[in-house]
């Protein structure tokens, strides 16, 4: 008899958990649907400007960067960026200090309107082209040539307020490769 009561209680408890899980699933599904049906708008309106600044990560030191983006149409921005990085390497028990200065131009397509993403988020992808000056001491045996670079980037921003957000971007294809994290101010 005790075994039968245990089984009945177990089945009742299992059914209760299933009902609660169904309710939770419905609530989560409705939350996700409402998140993506919030009115989406352009992340940077035509004629507006945003300032981006932060730190990066790469195989050649920790870059610092500052850049500006300009809204040129509803979903497209054009911008420029300057970066600086300094790093140390050891070759055959000799320490070498190198510096890389870079300036680049970029163009990005912002997917907010097309994907109906809420306006406190900004997801984009684009191209960049730039020049980097790589300086190392005489006799440096490692890689390190100055030159032009063409690359791709993909990134996103989360706006904490109407004019301030956090950004994260990754890219590849040139000396600006790696990733970066920083802040965005819209003017």
Steps between C-alpha positions, in 0.01 A plus 500: 500500500786739585657427161173589325471829695864582415435439128180710506684787676789472254265511199311797649829679570627427147178634349529815710858556380388452136222756543741751656755439223232557232400829666865606526558407133199704390614800706852476355368465145275804539789697651726420205225585249431832672872577514529469123175674417590819685520784251843488340667811366828605348788478750654824373270737314618674184705805594581379853849420627629248750836485676646158581797437731646204682756221511560206274653157502737361239818300460701824490439675828192670641377769262331819613258649250286807438269543203192674366208373294265714296144401409481541122171316442246306698710182531853607395779674687842615383777571744867517587715372782846554644679236705819464700667192641836427657636156577818319602648181356799285584719347230817314593508659845469850352198716580342705222240775538267564207229757437215492251305812406200460275234703330210343318172579330198275534155448360233301682153373427274496810248217514254646754223598259528191279501257796261713709748522790407725796654846487717454809702242300708560188637213289719577199758362258726668250836563339801706602809621322792659672868575527715388790853610587692228682822612666750262654865547597781430256577129480151388602467146355120466531214591275409863482447686175307820449241511228142505384241257626150397398279321750154402615329569830184396679380655820229607730409767749271508797372848584455560871339837424405689183854637461730252678577137423752218521648353183668173408651433158709226341676512168762345283707526189760763590709662776177627658395137554388374838227655703415803704277605785406853588242770540288697252371856539238631254493874426 
